[in-house]
Amino acid sequence: MPKSTVNFNFNQQAIAQLTAPWRIGVFIVMLAAAWLPFLVPLSLAIADANLRSIVVMGILFLIFLVLLIFWSHWCYQTPLSLKAYGVYGLGWNRRQGVELLRGLGLGFSFTFGLFIIQGLLGWAVLAPAGDRLWTIIMQGSLTGLGVALAEELFFRGWLLKELEQGYGNKTSLASNAIIFAVLHFLKPLGEVIRTLPQFPALVLLGLSLGITKRRHGDRLGHSIGLHGGMVWAYYIVNVGQLVTYTEKMPAWVTGIDRNPLSGVMGIAGLCLLLWLVNQGEKPWLKRLGF
């Protein structure tokens, strides 16, 4: 028993002393090794593609949450409890809740505002809401918050923290945004080319979310809200079929796949968002939800 304990402690120290790229690599390998035993049988057992994706990705996130507690304990000496998430900016307190709600309102307004501007310019026609609108609104809120929680805890929580251990603030922030965009572009070459305007948009979004976290004391609440609000608004408009494009402008201007963030207009809006979140603590920005 003593020998086993010594080896376990040695492994903890060895992981903590690795350089940032090696630590990131070790974590990903451990995550994949724990996930694969579930991925293969479930992929064979579940025929419906949407249900299969939800189940296997849900299990991946649960494994990530558990592994993160141990990783924080090994690398940052936190207790083996939910408090470990605090290292990555995720806490359970009133301040985080308020920041999450402010970010949610900002992200929702930003994305929905792009659709409204397109309507005013004559690029799109806003359709009347159907009978299922309230159901779609509720589904969209859960989808938006779920996606945002998972992606922000991974990218702006764990990954950004690891990058900061080996690089300066600017390098780690830029690297984080580029990795965020690249991982969203793991798809067939034809799709990469077709959706290319999405790449700079994702980089700008990654930078904005990273700066937002730092501006709020390295807490994730506002970043989760901002990201979730954007997904929520897009879900409502897309699933509810609230917008019909007039084809007066090409999709690379209005947004690839009806997503206003994935076109020239969205890129311009994200540039403005990045500039605003980079302005620091200003009263007028706080009143706008920043």
N, C-alpha and C positions, 0 to 999 in steps of 0.2 A: 504493500500500500504506500509506504513513504516514497518508493521509487516512482510510482505512478504520479504522485502529487508533484514531485520535483520536475518530472518531464512536462506536466501540464503547465506549471509556472514558467518553465523555460520557453515553451511555445508561445505563451502570452507575451513574454518579453521580446522574443524574436519577431513576432508580428508587429509589435509597437515600434520597433526600431527599423523596420523596413522603410525604404524611400517611398514617396507617394505613388509612383506608377506601380511598384511591386505590391504595395498594400491594396491598391484598387484591383489589381489583377487577382490577388489571393481571395479577396472578398467575392469577386464575380465567380471565380471557380467554385468556392464553397457554396454560393447561392445556387449555381447551376447543378452542382452535385446533389444538393438536397431536393431540387425541383424535378430533375429528370425521372426519378422513380414514379412520380405522379403523372408527368407529362405523357410518357409513352402509353401506359395502359388506358388513361382517360381519352387520349386521342383516338385510340382504337375502339373504345366503348361508346363514345358519344357521337352519333351520326350528324346531328344538327351543328353546322359550323358556328353559328352565333352562340349557342349554348356552350359548345366546347370551348370557344375563346373566353367566354365569361368565367367558366369554371377553372380552366388551367391558369388564367391570369390572376384570378382571385386567390388561388392556392399559392402562386408565386409571390403575391403581395404579403400573404400571411407568413410565409417562410421568411421573407425579407424583414418583416416586423420583428420576428423572433430572433433572427440572426443579428439584427441591429442592436438588440439589447446585449448580447454576448460580445459583439464587436466593440461597443462602447465601453464595456467592462474591461476587455483586454487592452484597449488602446488608451482609454481615458480614465480608467479606474473608477467608473461609476458603479453604483449598486446594481445587482441583477433585478431590476424592477422597471416600471414604466418611467421612472425618473431619468432613465438613460436617454430617452428621446429629447430631453432638454438640451443635451450637448449639440443636437442638430437643429435646435430652434423650435421644436414642437412642445408646447406646454399646455397645461389645462388650467387656465385662469381667466379672470374677467378681461384683462387687458388683451390677451390673444383673441378672445371672442369679439371684442369691439373692433379690433383691427381686421379680423376676418370679415365682419359685416361691412365695414367701410370698403375693403377691397372688393367684396362681392358686388356692391353697388357700383363701384367704379368700373369694374370689368364688364358688367352687364350693360351699363350705360355706354361705354366705349364701343362695344361691338354693335349694339342695337343702333347707336348713333350713326355708324357707318352705313347701315342699311337705309336709315332715314335720309341721309345725305344723297345716297344713290337714287332714292325715290324722287327727291327734290330736283336732282339733275336730269331726271327723265331716263335714267339707265335701268330703272327697275320700277315695277308696279307693286304696291303693297296690297295684298289680297285680304278680304275679310276673314276673320277668325272662324274656325269651324266649331262644332259642338264639343270636340275633345280638347279644346284649348287648355282648360284647367288641369286636365290629366297630363297633358304634354308639359305644362309648366312644372308640375310636381316631379314628373320623371326627369325633366331637364335639370332641376335643382339637385336631385340626388346624383345624377350622372356627372354633372359639373363638379360637385364637391368631391365625389369619389375619385374622378380622374385627377383633379387638382391635388388632393391629399397624397395620392400615390406618387405622382410625378414630382411634386415639390419636395416631399420627404426624401425621394431618391436623388434628384438633381440638385436642388438648392439646399437640401439638408445634408445627407451623407456625402455625396460626390464633391460638393463645394468645400465641405469641411476637410476632406482628404486632400484635395488640391491645395488648400491653404496651408497644409502642413509642410509642403515642399516648395511652394512658389509664392511670389508676392501677390498683393491684393488684385492688381490689374490683370496679371497673367492668369491667375486662378479664375477670375471672373470671365475673362475672354475664353479661356479653355473650356469652362463649364458651358458657356452658351454655344460654342461650336460643337461640343460633344452632344448636347441636347438636340441640336439641329440634325447632326449626322445620324443619330440613332432613330430619329423620326423619318429618315430617308433610306432605311434598309428595305428596299423594295426593288422589283424588276427594273432594268435599265430604261425601258420604255416609259414606265411610270415616273421615274426620276426626271427624265427629260420633259415629260408633259407637265409635271407639277413643279418645275424648277423655281418659279417665283416664290414658292413656299419657303425655300431655303433661307434667303436673307430675312424673310419675315420671322422665321423661327429663331434665327440668331438674335435679331432685335428683341424679340419677346424674351429669350433667355437672359439677355443683358438686363432688360427692364425688371424681370423678376428677381434676379440676383441683387441688383442695386436696391430694390424695394426691401428685400430681406435685411440688408445691411443698414438701411436707413431706419429700420424699425428695431434696432438693437439686436440684430441677428435672430429675430423671431420670425417664424414662418406664417403667422396668422394672416397678415396682409397679402403675402405672395399667394397663399392658397386661395384667399378670397378673390384676388385679381384674376388669377388663372381660372378659377371655377366660374366666375361671373361671365367670362368670355365664352367658355364652353356652354354654359347655360343659355345665353342669348342665342348662340349659333344653333343649339339643339332646338329651341322653340321655333325659330324661323324656318329651319330646314325640315324638321319632322312635321311641323304644323303647316308647311307649304304656304307661308305668309308672304313670300316674295316671288314674283315672276320677272325674269329679266327681259328687257325689250330688245336685246341684241344690238343696241346702238353702239355699244363699246365691246371690244373683245374680252374674253374671260381673263386674260392676263392683266387687264386693267381693273375689272370689277371684282375678280377673285376666282381662283381655280376651284372647281367643284362647289360653286355657290358660297364659298367661304370668303368674306370680304377682307380677312386678314392675309389672304394668299394672293393678292394682286398688287398692282402699283399703288392703288388707293390705300390699301391696308398697310403697305410698307411706309407710305408717307405718314399715315396715322401712328404707326408704331415708332417712327422717328420722333414724332411730337411727344408720344408717351415717354420714350426714353429720355428726352430732354427734360420733361417735367419731373420725372422721378429722380433725376440727377440734380435737381435744384436745391436739395437740402431742406431743412426745416423752415418753412415759410407759412404764415397764418392763412394766406389765401389758398395755398395748395391743400392745407388740411380741411378747409371748408369744402373743397371739391372732392374730398375722399382720399387724397394721396397720403 
